[in-house]
């Protein structure tokens, strides 16, 4: 699951160090269009449905946060 997410992220935003960054939104590394693309790719790749309530910075500031979100939606 992590590998698939990393593939989505690096294709969407090449040059961002997703392995070490923990404030992707807070530091402005991801812009709104990037997030829209990432959300669409996550929903397709992992067959989950993200709601407006899920679209908060805490869920997208790091790879681990995104994985936790995906896992909670998949249950």
Secondary structure, DSSP 8 states (H G I E B T S, - for coil): -HHHHHHHHHHHSTT--TTT-S-TTTTT-S-HHHHHHHHHHHHHHHT----GGG-SHHHHSSHHHHHHHHHHHH-
